[in-house]
Amino acid sequence: MLLKSNFKSDLAKEKRLSALLDSYYQKHLRSCHFERVRSMKEQLMGIDLVLQHKTSLQTFYVDEKAQLDYVNETLPTFAFELCYLKNGIEKPGWLFDQAKNTHFYALITSIFSDEDEKYTSCNITFVNRKKLLSFLEKRGLTQSFLKDITSSNKGLHGKLVLDKINPKTEGYLFFSRKNKAENPVNLILKLAFLCKVGIAKRLV
């Protein structure tokens, strides 16, 4: 019953957030038509939003990722999922999932709710997925390298510093072994850093 309640609660939160996001898209993405995807099949393929440029007619698939666990907080980082547990079996996270058709991540951060049952403001940072994966590969942070790291640190909970990336200005690994049922391992990256190297761009 608790699971069902949480599921309904999460859906309600996503619906409220979508209304705010759509208002921002209408205001700041004037060069594009946008359509919100309702199909669960497409959403599982990493498509929450379809953008089509009004002039070139190029189409882009956007996967929205929101920090809904941190409402009324401002974090300088975002967690990119490497792996998680499902029914006791380790599954690959969304970052390196080849089944995803995502072109861009829309990272929703600094979500504020100044009114009851309503989100009133947030930040949106667009990340070019292809550029991000290329950058990680050049740094040696490949899927196989990170998989080896997670496999050799199965008992670890907390932050793990890597020599391939500056933990103060760029990012680090984080193992959530004790506080989350799915035991996710995330690559934590600084949003300002992603913007600085041209992988990301702040929309609002």
C-alpha positions in Angstrom: 0.0 0.0 0.0 2.9 2.3 0.8 4.5 1.7 -2.5 1.2 2.5 -4.3 0.9 5.7 -2.3 4.5 6.8 -3.1 3.9 6.0 -6.8 0.8 8.2 -6.8 2.6 10.9 -5.0 5.5 10.8 -7.5 3.1 11.1 -10.4 1.4 14.1 -8.8 4.8 15.8 -8.3 5.8 15.1 -11.9 2.5 16.5 -13.2 2.9 19.7 -11.2 6.5 20.1 -12.3 5.6 19.5 -16.0 3.3 22.5 -15.9 6.1 24.7 -14.7 8.6 23.3 -17.2 6.2 23.8 -20.1 5.8 27.4 -19.2 9.6 27.8 -19.3 9.9 26.0 -22.6 7.3 28.2 -24.2 9.2 31.3 -23.0 12.8 30.3 -23.6 12.6 27.8 -26.5 11.0 30.1 -29.1 12.9 28.6 -32.0 11.4 25.2 -31.4 8.1 23.5 -31.3 7.9 21.1 -28.3 5.7 18.2 -27.5 5.5 16.3 -24.3 5.6 12.5 -24.7 2.9 10.5 -22.9 3.8 7.0 -24.2 5.5 4.9 -21.4 7.3 3.0 -24.2 9.0 6.2 -25.5 9.7 7.4 -21.9 11.5 4.1 -21.2 13.6 4.9 -24.3 14.7 8.2 -22.7 12.2 10.5 -24.4 10.1 12.8 -22.3 10.1 15.7 -24.7 10.4 16.1 -28.5 11.8 19.4 -29.8 11.6 20.3 -33.4 13.5 23.4 -34.7 11.1 25.7 -36.5 13.5 26.5 -39.3 15.7 23.5 -39.9 13.0 21.0 -38.7 15.7 19.0 -36.9 14.2 16.8 -34.2 15.7 16.2 -30.8 14.7 13.8 -28.0 15.0 15.2 -24.4 15.1 13.2 -21.2 14.0 15.2 -18.2 15.8 14.5 -14.9 14.6 16.3 -11.9 16.0 16.7 -8.3 12.5 16.2 -6.7 14.1 14.8 -3.6 15.7 18.2 -3.0 12.8 20.7 -3.2 13.6 24.1 -1.8 17.4 23.4 -2.0 20.1 24.4 -4.5 22.7 21.9 -5.3 25.7 22.6 -7.6 25.9 19.0 -8.8 23.8 16.4 -10.6 23.9 12.6 -10.3 24.3 10.6 -13.5 23.2 7.0 -12.8 25.8 4.3 -13.5 24.0 1.2 -12.0 21.4 0.2 -9.5 19.8 -3.0 -8.0 16.5 -4.5 -9.0 15.3 -7.6 -7.2 18.8 -8.1 -6.0 20.3 -8.0 -9.5 22.6 -5.2 -10.7 21.2 -3.3 -13.7 22.9 -0.6 -15.8 21.9 3.0 -15.1 20.6 5.4 -17.7 23.9 7.2 -18.5 25.4 4.4 -20.6 22.2 2.7 -21.6 22.4 2.1 -25.3 18.7 1.5 -25.6 18.1 5.2 -24.8 17.4 7.5 -27.8 18.2 10.6 -25.8 19.9 13.6 -27.5 19.7 15.9 -24.5 19.2 15.7 -20.8 17.1 18.5 -19.3 18.5 18.6 -15.7 15.9 20.2 -13.4 17.5 21.7 -10.3 16.8 24.3 -7.6 13.1 23.4 -7.6 11.2 25.7 -5.3 7.7 25.4 -4.0 6.6 28.8 -2.5 2.9 27.8 -2.6 1.1 24.7 -1.4 0.9 21.9 -4.0 2.7 24.1 -6.6 6.2 24.4 -7.9 7.0 28.0 -8.5 10.5 28.1 -9.9 13.4 25.9 -11.0 16.6 25.9 -13.1 16.9 23.9 -16.3 20.3 22.9 -17.7 20.5 21.2 -21.1 23.2 18.6 -21.5 24.3 17.2 -24.8 24.5 13.5 -24.2 26.8 12.7 -27.1 29.3 15.4 -26.0 29.1 14.2 -22.4 29.9 10.6 -23.3 32.7 11.7 -25.6 34.2 13.9 -22.9 34.0 11.0 -20.4 35.7 8.7 -22.8 38.5 11.1 -23.4 39.1 11.4 -19.7 39.2 7.6 -19.4 35.8 7.4 -17.6 34.5 4.8 -19.9 31.6 2.4 -19.1 34.0 -0.5 -18.6 36.4 1.5 -16.4 33.5 2.7 -14.2 32.0 -0.8 -14.1 35.3 -2.2 -12.8 35.4 0.5 -10.1 31.9 -0.2 -8.9 32.5 -3.9 -8.9 35.6 -3.6 -6.8 33.9 -1.3 -4.3 30.7 -3.2 -3.6 30.7 -2.6 0.1 31.4 1.1 -0.1 28.9 3.7 0.9 29.7 7.4 0.2 32.0 9.4 -1.9 34.9 7.9 -4.0 37.4 10.3 -5.5 38.8 9.4 -8.9 42.2 10.6 -10.2 40.7 11.2 -13.7 38.5 14.0 -12.5 38.9 16.9 -10.0 36.6 16.2 -7.0 36.4 19.9 -6.0 35.7 21.5 -9.4 34.5 18.6 -11.7 33.0 15.5 -10.0 33.4 12.2 -8.2 31.6 8.8 -7.7 29.0 8.3 -5.0 27.7 5.0 -3.7 24.3 5.0 -2.0 24.5 1.6 -0.4 22.8 2.3 2.9 20.2 5.1 2.3 18.4 3.9 -0.9 16.8 0.6 -1.6 18.1 0.5 -5.2 21.7 1.0 -4.0 22.5 3.3 -7.0 26.0 4.3 -7.9 26.2 7.7 -9.5 28.7 9.8 -11.3 28.3 13.2 -9.6 29.2 16.1 -11.9 29.3 19.9 -11.2 26.8 21.8 -13.4 29.1 24.8 -13.7 31.9 22.6 -15.0 29.7 21.0 -17.6 28.7 24.5 -18.8 32.3 25.7 -18.8 33.5 22.9 -21.1 30.6 23.3 -23.5 28.8 20.1 -22.7 25.8 21.9 -21.1 23.9 25.1 -21.4 21.7 26.8 -18.8 18.3 27.5 -20.2 16.9 29.3 -17.1 
